[in-house]
């Protein structure tokens, strides 16, 4: 696809179901969407991996940890919490052009549901070193699954 949201040259990537070499997730090809399937030991680790996978889908190139951002979300269910987190990350990328290489998340539960605090380590997008390879529009609820350390989520591209 030519001329993404900011006029950058992007390309649509079509993946078969494959494991990513550096992280415990698989990329899922779906009509007009792309998704990830994460398998981790804990829910918090799965949220961290899903967040990093989102940035790896969008940007190729080495991302250095030069600054940090904190993200807070709350929701009555964990699946909503995941979509809220991923939506907030897309907003941060779209508005601040911030790309994360490291994500540390803490999830707590209370009477009204779940709260997440995530610290992102990364840097501002540098087009001399980073290629924007995909324009992810949103995290979707289609096929969404959050069960312990297992996550499946599709993104609208």
SULZI-V466820 format. One record per residue. N is the residue number from 1. RES is the residue in three letters. SS is DSSP state (H for helix, E for strand, L for the rest). PHI is phi in degrees with one decimal (999 if undefined). BURIAL is + if it has 9 or more other ideal C-beta (glycine too) atoms within 8 Angstrom, else -. Layout:
n/res/ss/phi/burial
N/RES/SS/PHI/BURIAL
N/RES/SS/PHI/BURIAL
//
This chain:
n/res/ss/phi/burial
1/UNK/L/999/-
2/UNK/L/-91.4/-
3/UNK/L/64.4/-
4/UNK/L/-66.0/+
5/UNK/L/-53.7/-
6/UNK/L/-107.3/-
7/UNK/L/83.8/-
8/UNK/L/-72.5/+
9/UNK/L/-80.8/-
10/UNK/L/-123.9/+
11/UNK/L/-133.0/-
12/UNK/L/-85.4/-
13/UNK/L/-104.0/-
14/UNK/L/-110.6/-
15/UNK/L/-108.3/+
16/UNK/L/-76.4/-
17/UNK/L/-68.1/-
18/UNK/E/-136.2/-
19/UNK/E/-86.9/-
20/UNK/L/-77.3/+
21/UNK/L/-65.0/-
22/UNK/L/-104.4/-
23/UNK/L/-142.7/+
24/UNK/L/-82.5/-
25/UNK/E/-145.9/+
26/UNK/E/-116.0/+
27/UNK/E/-96.3/+
28/UNK/E/-110.6/+
29/UNK/E/-87.7/-
30/UNK/E/-146.1/+
31/UNK/L/-51.4/-
32/UNK/L/61.3/-
33/UNK/E/-137.3/+
34/UNK/E/-139.7/+
35/UNK/E/-140.0/+
36/UNK/E/-133.4/+
37/UNK/E/-123.4/+
38/UNK/E/-111.5/+
39/UNK/E/-132.7/-
40/UNK/L/-130.9/+
41/UNK/L/-76.8/-
42/UNK/L/-134.2/-
43/UNK/H/-62.0/+
44/UNK/H/-61.5/+
45/UNK/H/-62.8/+
46/UNK/H/-64.9/+
47/UNK/H/-63.0/+
48/UNK/H/-61.1/+
49/UNK/H/-65.1/+
50/UNK/H/-61.7/+
51/UNK/H/-65.2/+
52/UNK/H/-66.5/+
53/UNK/H/-62.0/+
54/UNK/H/-56.8/+
55/UNK/H/-65.4/+
56/UNK/H/-68.6/+
57/UNK/H/-68.2/+
58/UNK/H/-82.6/+
59/UNK/E/-126.2/+
60/UNK/E/-106.8/-
61/UNK/L/123.4/-
62/UNK/L/-73.1/-
63/UNK/L/-103.3/+
64/UNK/L/-93.4/-
65/UNK/L/-93.4/+
66/UNK/L/-111.9/-
67/UNK/E/-153.7/+
68/UNK/E/-137.2/-
69/UNK/E/-135.9/+
70/UNK/E/-115.1/-
71/UNK/E/-122.4/+
72/UNK/E/-125.8/-
73/UNK/E/-140.3/+
74/UNK/E/-142.8/+
75/UNK/E/-161.5/+
76/UNK/L/-76.9/-
77/UNK/L/-129.9/-
78/UNK/H/-67.3/+
79/UNK/H/-65.2/+
80/UNK/H/-64.4/+
81/UNK/H/-60.7/+
82/UNK/H/-63.7/+
83/UNK/H/-61.9/+
84/UNK/H/-62.2/+
85/UNK/H/-61.8/+
86/UNK/H/-63.4/+
87/UNK/H/-65.2/+
88/UNK/H/-65.6/+
89/UNK/H/-65.8/+
90/UNK/H/-63.6/+
91/UNK/H/-61.9/-
92/UNK/H/-61.8/+
93/UNK/H/-65.6/+
94/UNK/H/-64.2/-
95/UNK/H/-90.2/-
96/UNK/H/-99.7/-
97/UNK/L/58.2/-
98/UNK/E/-89.7/+
99/UNK/E/-119.8/+
100/UNK/E/-98.2/+
101/UNK/E/-108.7/+
102/UNK/E/-135.9/+
103/UNK/E/-136.5/+
104/UNK/E/-118.2/-
105/UNK/E/-121.3/+
106/UNK/E/-126.7/-
107/UNK/E/-117.1/+
108/UNK/E/-121.7/-
109/UNK/E/-116.4/-
110/UNK/E/-145.8/-
111/UNK/L/-62.1/-
112/UNK/L/-102.9/-
113/UNK/E/128.5/+
114/UNK/E/-124.5/+
115/UNK/E/-124.8/+
116/UNK/E/-125.4/+
117/UNK/E/-123.5/+
118/UNK/E/-124.1/+
119/UNK/E/-106.7/+
120/UNK/E/-103.6/+
121/UNK/E/-112.2/+
122/UNK/E/-178.2/+
123/UNK/E/-156.3/+
124/UNK/E/-72.6/+
125/UNK/L/-52.6/+
126/UNK/L/-123.6/-
127/UNK/L/-64.6/-
128/UNK/L/-75.4/-
129/UNK/L/-119.0/-
130/UNK/L/-118.4/+
131/UNK/E/-110.1/-
132/UNK/E/-83.0/+
133/UNK/L/-105.5/+
134/UNK/L/-154.4/+
135/UNK/L/-101.2/+
136/UNK/L/-91.6/+
137/UNK/L/-87.8/-
138/UNK/E/-166.6/-
139/UNK/E/-83.2/+
140/UNK/L/-113.6/+
141/UNK/L/-93.5/-
142/UNK/L/-66.3/-
143/UNK/L/63.9/+
144/UNK/L/-65.4/+
145/UNK/E/-143.7/+
146/UNK/E/-132.3/+
147/UNK/E/-140.4/-
148/UNK/L/62.3/-
149/UNK/L/-90.0/+
150/UNK/E/-108.5/+
151/UNK/E/-130.7/+
152/UNK/E/-128.5/+
153/UNK/E/-145.4/+
154/UNK/E/-105.4/+
155/UNK/E/-117.4/+
156/UNK/E/-79.6/+
157/UNK/L/-118.1/+
//
